[in-house]
Amino acid sequence: MKKFVLIAALAALAACSQKAEESKETAAAPAEAAAPAPAAATDSGTQPGTYDVKMADGTTASTTINADGTYVDTDAKGKEIKGQYATHDGKDCFDPDGDEMGMCWAVTKPGADGSFTATADDGTVVTVAPKKK
């Protein structure tokens, strides 16, 4: 067993030294070969954070978008819905089940105060603003 652990440790060490050598070769490549990648066309621009959401009928809720791709919606009564968040084709998509993208929202460019409108695939329109602290 000790030999197996020693062999595994040596293999890991060897793999690390190969990666270091590859990194040196990559670093020596000419600068023009490393062109910047174009911005992703599927990013809606919505940043992680907490937002106040106002529906057309005047009811309100809040949505917290986390950097790890999750979200939490909280209605005016405090009920929470959790799920997965992602951007797809420039839209913000929310899936309360976490297994596939659910409703997607096209967002407008934020105004000076950071607020924007979002229109769901079904035509529902909401006003969204960063939560004031």
C-alpha positions as CSV (number, residue, x, y, z in Angstrom):
1,M,0.0,0.0,0.0
2,K,2.9,2.4,0.9
3,K,4.4,1.7,-2.6
4,F,1.1,2.6,-4.3
5,V,0.9,5.9,-2.3
6,L,4.5,6.7,-3.2
7,I,3.9,5.9,-6.9
8,A,0.8,8.1,-7.0
9,A,2.7,10.9,-5.3
10,L,5.5,10.7,-7.8
11,A,3.1,10.6,-10.7
12,A,1.3,13.7,-9.4
13,L,4.7,15.5,-9.0
14,A,5.7,14.5,-12.5
15,A,2.4,15.8,-13.9
16,C,2.9,19.1,-12.0
17,S,6.4,19.6,-13.4
18,Q,5.1,19.0,-17.0
19,K,2.4,21.6,-16.5
20,A,5.0,24.1,-15.3
21,E,7.2,23.4,-18.4
22,E,4.1,23.9,-20.6
23,S,3.3,27.1,-18.8
24,K,6.8,28.4,-19.5
25,E,6.4,27.6,-23.2
26,T,3.0,29.3,-23.3
27,A,4.4,32.4,-21.6
28,A,7.2,32.6,-24.2
29,A,4.7,32.7,-27.1
30,P,4.5,36.1,-29.0
31,A,1.9,38.5,-27.7
32,E,0.1,38.8,-31.0
33,A,-0.8,35.1,-30.8
34,A,-2.8,35.7,-27.6
35,A,-5.7,37.8,-29.0
36,P,-8.4,38.7,-26.5
37,A,-11.5,36.6,-26.6
38,P,-14.6,38.4,-27.9
39,A,-17.3,39.2,-25.3
40,A,-19.9,36.5,-24.9
41,A,-23.0,37.3,-26.9
42,T,-25.1,35.4,-24.4
43,D,-24.4,37.7,-21.4
44,S,-27.3,39.9,-20.4
45,G,-25.1,42.1,-18.3
46,T,-27.1,41.5,-15.1
47,Q,-24.7,41.4,-12.2
48,P,-25.0,39.3,-9.1
49,G,-26.8,41.2,-6.3
50,T,-30.2,41.9,-4.8
51,Y,-32.9,43.6,-6.9
52,D,-36.4,45.0,-6.1
53,V,-38.9,43.8,-8.7
54,K,-42.2,45.7,-9.4
55,M,-44.9,43.9,-11.3
56,A,-47.4,45.6,-13.6
57,D,-50.1,45.2,-11.0
58,G,-48.0,47.1,-8.4
59,T,-47.0,44.1,-6.3
60,T,-43.4,43.8,-5.4
61,A,-40.8,41.1,-4.7
62,S,-37.0,40.9,-4.5
63,T,-34.6,38.7,-6.3
64,T,-31.1,37.8,-5.2
65,I,-28.8,36.6,-8.0
66,N,-25.7,34.8,-6.6
67,A,-22.4,34.5,-8.3
68,D,-22.6,30.7,-8.1
69,G,-25.5,30.6,-10.6
70,T,-28.3,30.3,-8.0
71,Y,-31.1,32.8,-7.1
72,V,-33.7,33.4,-4.4
73,D,-37.0,35.1,-5.1
74,T,-38.8,36.6,-2.1
75,D,-42.4,37.8,-2.4
76,A,-44.0,40.6,-0.3
77,K,-45.1,38.0,2.3
78,G,-41.6,36.5,2.7
79,K,-42.2,33.3,0.7
80,E,-38.9,32.2,-0.9
81,I,-38.4,30.3,-4.2
82,K,-34.9,29.1,-4.9
83,G,-33.4,27.8,-8.1
84,Q,-30.8,28.1,-10.9
85,Y,-29.9,31.3,-12.8
86,A,-28.1,31.6,-16.1
87,T,-28.0,33.8,-19.1
88,H,-29.0,32.5,-22.5
89,D,-29.2,34.4,-25.8
90,G,-28.8,37.7,-23.9
91,K,-31.7,36.9,-21.5
92,D,-31.8,36.3,-17.8
93,C,-33.2,32.8,-17.3
94,F,-34.6,31.4,-14.0
95,D,-35.4,27.8,-13.2
96,P,-37.0,27.2,-9.8
97,D,-36.6,23.4,-10.2
98,G,-32.8,23.6,-10.9
99,D,-33.0,21.0,-13.6
100,E,-33.4,23.1,-16.8
101,M,-33.9,26.7,-17.6
102,G,-37.4,28.0,-17.1
103,M,-38.7,31.5,-17.8
104,C,-36.3,33.8,-19.6
105,W,-36.4,37.6,-19.5
106,A,-35.1,40.1,-22.0
107,V,-33.6,43.0,-20.2
108,T,-33.1,46.6,-21.2
109,K,-29.9,48.6,-20.7
110,P,-29.9,49.9,-17.1
111,G,-30.6,53.6,-16.6
112,A,-28.4,55.9,-14.6
113,D,-29.9,54.6,-11.3
114,G,-29.3,51.0,-12.4
115,S,-32.9,50.2,-13.0
116,F,-34.2,48.4,-16.1
117,T,-37.2,46.6,-17.4
118,A,-37.4,42.9,-18.1
119,T,-39.8,41.3,-20.5
120,A,-40.6,37.6,-20.0
121,D,-41.0,35.1,-22.9
122,D,-44.8,35.2,-22.2
123,G,-44.9,39.1,-22.5
124,T,-44.9,39.9,-18.8
125,V,-43.1,43.2,-18.1
126,V,-41.5,44.1,-14.7
127,T,-39.4,47.0,-13.5
128,V,-36.2,45.9,-11.8
129,A,-33.9,48.1,-9.6
130,P,-30.8,47.3,-7.5
131,K,-31.9,47.1,-3.8
132,K,-31.1,50.2,-1.9
133,K,-29.1,49.6,1.2
